[in-house]
Amino acid sequence: MDLVSSFVDATSVLGADPLFRRWGGMCLTSCLLGRRVWTTVRAGRPLYPHLYVMLVATSGFGKS
């Protein structure tokens, strides 16, 4: 099982939507990777990945 799936399983007791929990796991993975993973487009200029996530739903839907 990968890190995101483990996060979704571990947070199942929260009652939040599984899709929101999956995005939370992706954010967690992104934070853990930090600036240790990159690619390059131009020689000597690293390009770091960024992940911005905004959960949008009605009040009481389990976004937190």
N, C-alpha and C positions, 0 to 999 in steps of 0.2 A: 504494500500500500504506500502511496506517495505522501508527501507532507500535507498537501492540500486535502486529500481524502481523509487523512488522520485528523486534521483540524475540523473538518465537517462532522466526522463521527464524534469527536470529543465535545463538540458544542451542540449536539443534538438535543440536549436537555434544556437548552435556552428557549426553545419554542420559536426561534426565528426561522424565516423562510430558508430552505436549503440553498437556494441560489445566492442569497445574501451571505450565508455562511461560507459558501465556496469562494465568493469574491473576497471575503475577509481572510480566508486562507491564502489567496493569491497575494494580498497585500502583505501578509505575514512573511511569505516567501520572498517577496521583493525587499522587505526591510532586512531580512536575514542575509540576503546576498550583498546588500549595500553597494559599495564601490569596488568590490572585488571581481566583478564580472563586467566585461566591456567588449566592444568590437571596435573596429577602426574603419574610417572612410578615407582619411588622409594619413599618410605615414606620420607617426609620432603624435597624433591627436586622437586620444581615446574617446569613444562615444559610449556614455553610460546609459543604460535603459532607465526609463522613468515610468512609473505606473501611478496614475491618478484615478481614484475610484470615488464615485458619489452614489450612494444608495438613495433612490427616490421611491417613495411609497406613501400611502396614507398614514395618518397618525395611528399608533398602536400596532403596526405591522411587523415590528421586531427588527428595526433597522440598527439599533444600538448593539 
